[in-house]
Amino acid sequence: MRFFSADQNAQKIEMLKSIPIFHKLSHKELLEIDELLHERVYEKDEVVFEEGDPGHGFFIIVSGKLRALPKNESFKTATLEIGPGDLLGELTMFDEGPRTATVVAMERTVAVGLFQSEFSILLTQNKRIGVKVLEEITRTLIRRLRQVLLHQKHLPSL
């Protein structure tokens, strides 16, 4: 069952356009990427994934808030709250390494997932869209790396 009904398509596309990772995509490109997204709803205190779980893709928070609970000391000084527009688990687009933290919903949260298999399809079928999304994932990774290396307190997502 999809989170959005067919008559909400225009509203859904506008919502996707407002998410930073998709802001450079055209209406047509958003329609294409929407076909690859998986909607998920997490209730308050529900575990999204556990530290050490294998990762198969990433999530984009549509609404709500999540908290990362890492065991790694490097992350413990950061505020690890993830909210609307933030990415979660994007490292797994490049390998299926283990998740770096347990993530729990702080409130009812809606997210859309893009998994490795769908991202591979996107890169094969429409490289232009794939490259735009990949550029945004890379910007997020660079920003997070700088925050961890510089011991900054705010880390928007994992």
HELIX and SHEET records of a PDB file:
HELIX    1   1 ALA A    6  GLN A    8  5                                   3    
HELIX    2   2 ASN A    9  SER A   18  1                                  10    
HELIX    3   3 PRO A   20  PHE A   22  5                                   3    
HELIX    4   4 HIS A   27  ASP A   34  1                                   8    
HELIX    5   5 GLU A   73  LYS A   76  1                                   4    
HELIX    6   6 GLU A   90  MET A   93  5                                   4    
HELIX    7   7 GLN A  116  GLN A  125  1                                  10    
HELIX    8   8 LYS A  127  LEU A  149  1                                  23    
SHEET    1   A 4 HIS A  38  TYR A  42  0                                        
SHEET    2   A 4 THR A 109  PHE A 115 -1                                        
SHEET    3   A 4 GLY A  57  SER A  63 -1                                        
SHEET    4   A 4 LEU A  87  LEU A  88 -1                                        
SHEET    1   B 4 VAL A  47  PHE A  49  0                                        
SHEET    2   B 4 THR A 102  ALA A 105 -1                                        
SHEET    3   B 4 LEU A  66  LEU A  69 -1                                        
SHEET    4   B 4 GLU A  81  ILE A  82 -1                                        
END                                                                             
